[in-house]
Amino acid sequence: MQIKVLTKQHDRKLFDCGTPELNRFLSRNARQADERSLSRTYVLTFNHDNTIMGFYTLSSTEIHAPSNSKLKNYPLPVPAIKLARLAIDKNHQGQGYGAALLSNALKKVNNAHQSIPTIGLVVDAKTEAAKSFYQQFGFIEMHKEEETLQLWLPIKTISQLFLKTKT
Ligand SMILES: CC(C)(COP(=O)(O)OP(=O)(O)OC[C@H]1O[C@@H](n2cnc3c(N)ncnc32)[C@H](O)[C@@H]1OP(=O)(O)O)[C@@H](O)C(=O)NCCC(=O)NCCS
């Protein structure tokens, strides 16, 4: 198995995670968004096979500081990294690949933070089910009082994860 940047060689048309909007993004928009430096998509494949088992997309963003962060009264937008998409093909769901892609994304966020500070990884969960998927990994609500599907994982939590795996 490998996780690499999406290229023209990957077979984007066959992917089906059960959510048409995510399938469409992968087949029509993901490469173009990368070429325009808007976001980057990473795909999970078997070693030398171009069939996509899953993908995730990262982009940079600016947000109002989450109400549960130390920066909550900061008057300006703060920098964050956005997990813009995450999906696993229907044939491969429930086998730990979503967790593996998320962990790979967290590693990239941790590495990026060494060079360019970020307050953490944010995600707009599309459904309550997706929200509980992310919450299992420590994501917390960005604005608890509003009951939205916006979640974030503070950089401190992410960094600690990678400190732990080193020891
Ligand atoms: C959500 C999704 C990415 C999860 O990927 P996956 O490979 O099926 O999940 P995993 O096998 O890695 O599961 C990891 C853990 O999350 C749990 N989980 C998986 N899907 C879940 C869901 N929809 N809701 C809550 N928990 C979920 C699993 O039970 C597992 O927990 P465990 O380790 O205690 O058993 C995948 O099901 C998917 O692509 N769904 C359709 C698209 C989607 O909803 N994307 C998210 C948009 S924000």
The ligand as an SDF file (V2000), in Angstrom:
LIG
                    3D

 48 50  0  0  0  0  0  0  0  0999 V2000
  -15.9560    8.0220    6.8130 C   0  0  0  0  0  0  0  0  0  0  0  0
  -14.9010    7.1510    6.1160 C   0  0  0  0  0  0  0  0  0  0  0  0
  -13.8100    8.0560    5.5470 C   0  0  0  0  0  0  0  0  0  0  0  0
  -14.2950    6.1980    7.1580 C   0  0  0  0  0  0  0  0  0  0  0  0
  -13.2890    5.4070    6.5330 O   0  0  0  0  0  0  0  0  0  0  0  0
  -13.2060    3.8290    6.8360 P   0  0  0  0  0  0  0  0  0  0  0  0
  -12.0060    3.3060    6.1750 O   0  0  0  0  0  0  0  0  0  0  0  0
  -14.5050    3.2250    6.4660 O   0  0  0  0  0  0  0  0  0  0  0  0
  -13.0380    3.8350    8.4120 O   0  0  0  0  0  0  0  0  0  0  0  0
  -12.0280    2.9210    9.2630 P   0  0  0  0  0  0  0  0  0  0  0  0
  -12.1970    1.5100    8.8780 O   0  0  0  0  0  0  0  0  0  0  0  0
  -10.6630    3.4930    9.1640 O   0  0  0  0  0  0  0  0  0  0  0  0
  -12.6110    3.1620   10.7020 O   0  0  0  0  0  0  0  0  0  0  0  0
  -11.8740    3.7520   11.7340 C   0  0  0  0  0  0  0  0  0  0  0  0
  -12.7700    3.8560   12.9250 C   0  0  0  0  0  0  0  0  0  0  0  0
  -13.8490    4.7470   12.6210 O   0  0  0  0  0  0  0  0  0  0  0  0
  -15.1030    4.0720   12.7980 C   0  0  0  0  0  0  0  0  0  0  0  0
  -16.0000    4.5550   11.7520 N   0  0  0  0  0  0  0  0  0  0  0  0
  -15.9140    4.2810   10.4340 C   0  0  0  0  0  0  0  0  0  0  0  0
  -16.8880    4.9320    9.7660 N   0  0  0  0  0  0  0  0  0  0  0  0
  -17.5920    5.6160   10.6900 C   0  0  0  0  0  0  0  0  0  0  0  0
  -18.7180    6.4580   10.6280 C   0  0  0  0  0  0  0  0  0  0  0  0
  -19.3250    6.7700    9.4740 N   0  0  0  0  0  0  0  0  0  0  0  0
  -19.1910    6.9820   11.7960 N   0  0  0  0  0  0  0  0  0  0  0  0
  -18.6040    6.7120   12.9630 C   0  0  0  0  0  0  0  0  0  0  0  0
  -17.5260    5.9120   13.0890 N   0  0  0  0  0  0  0  0  0  0  0  0
  -17.0360    5.3710   11.9660 C   0  0  0  0  0  0  0  0  0  0  0  0
  -14.8070    2.6040   12.6960 C   0  0  0  0  0  0  0  0  0  0  0  0
  -15.7450    1.8450   13.4190 O   0  0  0  0  0  0  0  0  0  0  0  0
  -13.4260    2.5300   13.2940 C   0  0  0  0  0  0  0  0  0  0  0  0
  -13.4780    2.4860   14.7130 O   0  0  0  0  0  0  0  0  0  0  0  0
  -12.7440    1.2910   15.5060 P   0  0  0  0  0  0  0  0  0  0  0  0
  -11.2710    1.4670   15.1700 O   0  0  0  0  0  0  0  0  0  0  0  0
  -13.0770    1.5740   16.9220 O   0  0  0  0  0  0  0  0  0  0  0  0
  -13.3110    0.0590   14.9360 O   0  0  0  0  0  0  0  0  0  0  0  0
  -15.5220    6.2830    4.9800 C   0  0  0  0  0  0  0  0  0  0  0  0
  -16.4860    5.4330    5.5180 O   0  0  0  0  0  0  0  0  0  0  0  0
  -16.1020    7.0720    3.8290 C   0  0  0  0  0  0  0  0  0  0  0  0
  -15.4120    7.3700    2.8790 O   0  0  0  0  0  0  0  0  0  0  0  0
  -17.4150    7.4040    3.8860 N   0  0  0  0  0  0  0  0  0  0  0  0
  -18.0580    8.1240    2.7980 C   0  0  0  0  0  0  0  0  0  0  0  0
  -17.5010    9.5300    2.6190 C   0  0  0  0  0  0  0  0  0  0  0  0
  -17.5160   10.3500    3.9070 C   0  0  0  0  0  0  0  0  0  0  0  0
  -18.5090   10.3740    4.6490 O   0  0  0  0  0  0  0  0  0  0  0  0
  -16.3940   11.0900    4.1380 N   0  0  0  0  0  0  0  0  0  0  0  0
  -16.2500   11.9840    5.2580 C   0  0  0  0  0  0  0  0  0  0  0  0
  -16.7510   13.3100    4.7970 C   0  0  0  0  0  0  0  0  0  0  0  0
  -16.4520   14.5910    5.9370 S   0  0  0  0  0  0  0  0  0  0  0  0
  1  2  1  0
  2  3  1  0
  2  4  1  0
  2 36  1  0
  4  5  1  0
  5  6  1  0
  6  7  2  0
  6  8  1  0
  6  9  1  0
  9 10  1  0
 10 11  2  0
 10 12  1  0
 10 13  1  0
 13 14  1  0
 14 15  1  0
 15 16  1  0
 15 30  1  0
 16 17  1  0
 17 18  1  0
 17 28  1  0
 18 19  1  0
 18 27  1  0
 19 20  2  0
 20 21  1  0
 21 22  1  0
 21 27  2  0
 22 23  1  0
 22 24  2  0
 24 25  1  0
 25 26  2  0
 26 27  1  0
 28 29  1  0
 28 30  1  0
 30 31  1  0
 31 32  1  0
 32 33  2  0
 32 34  1  0
 32 35  1  0
 36 37  1  0
 36 38  1  0
 38 39  2  0
 38 40  1  0
 40 41  1  0
 41 42  1  0
 42 43  1  0
 43 44  2  0
 43 45  1  0
 45 46  1  0
 46 47  1  0
 47 48  1  0
M  END
$$$$
